[in-house]
Each structure stands twice: as C-alpha cells, then as structure tokens.
Amino acid sequence: MLALLGAGDKAVFAIYGAETTKPLLSLPAQPSPARMAKALEDAIGRIPAAKQRLDEALAAHEKSMAEAKALLKQDKLTEALAAYDRVRLSEVRVTPLFDKAAIEAGALEQ
C-alpha cells in the first residue's frame, strides 16, 4: 500500500475516486495547516469533476444560508432549520458556512 501511494516513510494524503481503489493523486503532508489547505486546494483543482461538485455544493450552501436568514426574519423557524439542515447534512462539511449553520441551527434547536 505504501508503494502504491508513493509514501515511503513520510505522511501522505491520498485522494480516491468513488469508482477506484487506486488513488487519483497523493500529496505529502505539509508542515502547517495553511500550507496543507493550499496543497489540498491545488489538488482538487487537478480533478475537474470533483472541483465542479465542490463548487456546486459551496454555491448551494450560500443559497441555503441566505434562505435561512430570510426565513428567520419572517419568524419561520421550522423552515429556517430545514435550510440550515441542507448545509449541515451536506457531504461538504469543512467550510465556514458549515460551522455557521451548525452553530445557528443548534441555537434554534435549544
């Protein structure tokens, strides 16, 4: 497995497709969170279909958050919670909007 990943004795992040057992690409671990985030951003750009799905998910997050905000102003709490849930239950969960949706929905549920 290490040879397949090209890992040797160093930490490596591998990105797999849903249809394959071989990594689409792998990249070495980076020394800081900022550099790791940049390396992952660059990597996703090298997989056009994944980049498109990510961009679509992020756009859907923004739309749902705007909808939740508008619904809250109308005191439609159940509908706002449903809009937050579209973000919270999304496959894309490592974004500032995901965190915001989780916090705001959690407050509504209290």
Secondary structure, DSSP 8 states (H G I E B T S, - for coil): -HHHHT-TTS-EEEEE-TT-SSEEEEEE--SSHHHHHHHHHHHHHTSHHHHHHHHHHHHHHHHHHHHHHHHHHTT-HHHHHHHHHHHHTSS---SHHHHHHHHHHHHHH-
